[in-house]
Amino acid sequence: MVEPIIQLDRISKKYDEQYAVNELTLTINKGEIFGLLGPNGAGKSTSILMMLGLSEPTGGSIQVCGMNSTTNPLAVKKRVGYLPDDLGFYEQMTGYENLLFTASLNAIPRRIAEERAKDLLAKVGLTESADKKAGKYSRGMRQRLGLADVLMKDPEVIILDEPTLGIDPEGVRELLALIKRLNKEEGITVLLSSHQLHQVQQICDRVGIFVEGKLLAEGNVESLAKQLFFDDSFVVYAKVSPIDGKLNEQLQSLKGVNRVEQKQEQLEIYGETDISSAVARTVIEAGADLYYIKKKNYGLDEIYHRYFEGGAGDGEASSA
């Protein structure tokens, strides 16, 4: 059974006459990785601060781990770990000492804190740098230490705000793999806020597209593609020879095929379901040569930009 762990019900945040967040409704389920995707200034960080009880909404209600973030922020903070985009540590203290300091702030007994800190440093790949001063850590190392830091209090949810900002490509790959592994092994719910589309697509179970304080759409990549590209959400490319009218008719008559287009020796078959196996079988049975067949998978980049091109219709939020 799917269990919600974060529930936002028509929350808004208004500064003077400007809405930073405008009637945002969103449910994030326990154990999933959810990506909050949008450009800088879209309202992602404002939404996160309201979830944490660090900013009070102008309207609406927020439930995190079954508690109201606005009226009970301290209880929420005990169960939620937060990694901001600009992370600060005591730079003259080692990574290990920083984790022990965090443990003391959370009233974790010293013996438990020492064991947990060593275990977490191993999980994030910083055992060899445990006694190195945090001020000497690279950006990628600081982010990994930050993950260990938010995990010290054994949270149910971790919220990561632009966690890969300023990290080199290899560091990004390692950090994303680490987040995915922690989610799988520890069952931790992850809310990842980012404007990096390909990074979000790599690890998130579902995404929400957030622009100008509004949630335009949410779902997994496949469901978002169906929302945007409607009946043509699956496209199959096949290089075939020879191509004649009879073959086109046979392909057009296949269940789930909406239209067939020919571009030189390549056929483009558009449908609402994955019809690649039926296309291959039809071509072979027709006696034609099939040189290759491939499916087009709509990625977040195409989905995201389609919204800004007006492909989302009236711009109202939709769900999947």
Helices and strands as residue ranges (DSSP letters): E 4-15, E 18-29, E 33-37, H 44-51, E 59-64, E 67-68, H 73-79, E 80-83, H 95-105, H 110-123, G 127-129, G 134-136, H 139-151, E 157-161, H 169-186, E 189-194, H 197-203, E 206-211, E 214-219, H 221-229, G 230-232, E 234-241, H 245-252, E 257-263, E 266-271, H 276-285, E 289-296, H 300-308
